[in-house]
Amino acid sequence: MRSGKRPTFRSTLAGLLLCGLATAFALTARAQEGVTGAPPVYTPPKDENPELAHRQEADIRVQSTLVTTPVTVLNEFGEYIYDLREQDFEILDNGFPQHIERFENLGRPIAAVVVVETNERTRPVLDQVRPLGAVFSMLMLGPKGQAAVVSYDDRVRQEQDFSDSDDVLGKTLEGLKAQGDKARLNDALMRAIALLEKRPRTERRIIVAISDGFDSGSETSDGEVVRRATGSETTIYGLGFNPAGLLLAAKARTPPPDPLNTNVTRPTPPGTVPTPSQSESTYGAPVPIVDILAATGRIIKSAVTSSTLEFYAGYTGGAFFSHWKKKTLEDQLSRMAAEINSQYELAYVPAAPNRPGFHRIEVRVRQPGLKVRARAGYFYQPPQPQKTAQAP
């Protein structure tokens, strides 16, 4: 027997509203179950203390910092493997297995900086570089990618800002001129990394350096390039030329003390104040010798790489394609583009990120006979406590 009271219009409307809200919430939650990417930003309640909320938000962001690495997988014949799944991979940080937070094999939009050596030694081969704008756009960048151009010799120049136009890229490369006798490769790579650091995190950061692979006259050390590139998750690829009649075995000069040690704008780990002492602690750590996978699939020690550029490529997960000639240049670019567009991308939150110094990244595939190329690691410096001013 039902109660004698009939529900009022107001109570019925309230019940319907509550039911609708619950249904909408359930549908939204279900729709987000399969979404990958960065975790939602924490939003404190309006009545929460703003200063406390800011500290809590900073803590959450530090704890959930993703470490990302591109991964190239090759079989015994040097062919790229495209059809692996997340469960086929294992990733380790300093030897400890990590939980994969994000797995992608479709690729994000590419932000690339084309770095070209333009000194007098390279004059005979610049004619082969100038027509490459359409090749870069068609094979590597795709419909959503953008490219900038940096040249270097005695000086470093930004020839072009980021653009998705193959016409703009083509005109920029056509206008390159040879001058000077130095090869400030390290300084040029640092300029390229700085440009990429300003790009959205949703893009893949790539440098393609067309160079003899050696440095001469830079103010930036080799170790600084490695630390800055790995810290910004930038992958370096090299296209090394070996034109006949040129002396390309020039040894790199010993660089002077790094002037960037006094630059307080250098990026430091999350939660730290960018001071000279913090920068020195982060970027003064030694660069360890690790095994890297060459473009040919050969495993080598970074100390015995054929060029400085191959050293950078191996450390950042890229590859160095050397000794091209005019008839094979497009083949080398095609292989480089195929690798970039066939990579997997793995991301994880370090389970124990508090160990300072270099963190070695190892990626393994649970299938026999396959070789894996990934970035060697990253440098971590824990936040130092800020000194508080004492009252007089």
HELIX and SHEET records of a PDB file:
HELIX    1   1 PHE A    9  GLN A   32  1                                  24    
HELIX    2   2 PRO A   50  GLN A   63  1                                  14    
HELIX    3   3 GLU A   86  ASP A   88  5                                   3    
HELIX    4   4 GLU A  120  THR A  122  5                                   3    
HELIX    5   5 ARG A  123  VAL A  129  1                                   7    
HELIX    6   6 ARG A  130  LEU A  132  5                                   3    
HELIX    7   7 GLY A  133  VAL A  135  1                                   3    
HELIX    8   8 PHE A  136  LEU A  141  3                                   6    
HELIX    9   9 ASP A  166  GLU A  174  1                                   9    
HELIX   10  10 LEU A  185  GLU A  197  1                                  13    
HELIX   11  11 ASP A  222  GLY A  231  1                                  10    
HELIX   12  12 PRO A  259  THR A  262  5                                   4    
HELIX   13  13 PRO A  276  TYR A  283  1                                   8    
HELIX   14  14 SER A  302  VAL A  304  5                                   3    
HELIX   15  15 THR A  308  THR A  316  1                                   9    
HELIX   16  16 LEU A  329  ILE A  340  1                                  12    
SHEET    1   A 4 ILE A 100  GLU A 104  0                                        
SHEET    2   A 4 TYR A 344  TYR A 348 -1                                        
SHEET    3   A 4 VAL A  67  LEU A  74 -1                                        
SHEET    4   A 4 LYS A 371  ALA A 374 -1                                        
SHEET    1   B 4 PHE A  96  PRO A  97  0                                        
SHEET    2   B 4 PHE A  89  ASP A  93 -1                                        
SHEET    3   B 4 GLY A 357  VAL A 365 -1                                        
SHEET    4   B 4 GLY A 377  TYR A 380 -1                                        
SHEET    1   C 6 VAL A 156  SER A 163  0                                        
SHEET    2   C 6 GLN A 146  TYR A 152 -1                                        
SHEET    3   C 6 ILE A 110  GLU A 117  1                                        
SHEET    4   C 6 ARG A 204  SER A 211  1                                        
SHEET    5   C 6 THR A 234  PHE A 241  1                                        
SHEET    6   C 6 PHE A 320  TRP A 324  1                                        
SHEET    1   D 2 ASP A 291  LEU A 293  0                                        
SHEET    2   D 2 ILE A 299  LYS A 301 -1                                        
END                                                                             
